[in-house]
Amino acid sequence: MPDDYMKYETECKKIREENAQLLEGFAAWLRKAQLTEKTIKNHVENIDLYINEFLLYEDAVKAKDGTHGVSMFLGYWFVKKAMWASPAHIKSNATSLKKFYTFLCERGLLAQQELDDLKESIKAEMPEWIAIMKRYDDESITDMEEVWGF
């Protein structure tokens, strides 16, 4: 195997170990907020997909450095890769991401401005993400450029 790939795999393994601790802490934080176990499970699964699949898909990106990827995740990657993707799941993931990055901010792992920017991006871009999802599911649209708005 090429050295670059081995380096990437090694870094991803290290990040996944860090992420496991973050997910445990996030679940405890959600329990402290008195959310139901079903809701906690949903948020943790959403974040697990984001930090352990999406952020590590092409590069080894740590969870705390992942706020920049939310638009690509919810507006493209999730739509294409998750068979269960739907407008409701996009909204659910957005909520989970806001909660997770609030958790990181409270732990001092994320600057308040980054959290504010993330929340503003989600608010501003949500209508387009939902529209993309609807176009993606519309069987009458055969030109993928129409789906992505090119």
Secondary structure, 3 states (H helix, E strand, C coil): CCHHHHHHHHHHHHHHHHHHHHHHHHHHHHHHCCCCHHHHHHHHHHHHHHHHHHCCCCCCCCHHHCHHHHHHHHHHHHHHHCCCCCHHHHHHHHHHHHHHHHHHHHCCCCCHHHHHHHHHHHHHHHHHHHHHHHHHHCCCCCCHHHHHCC
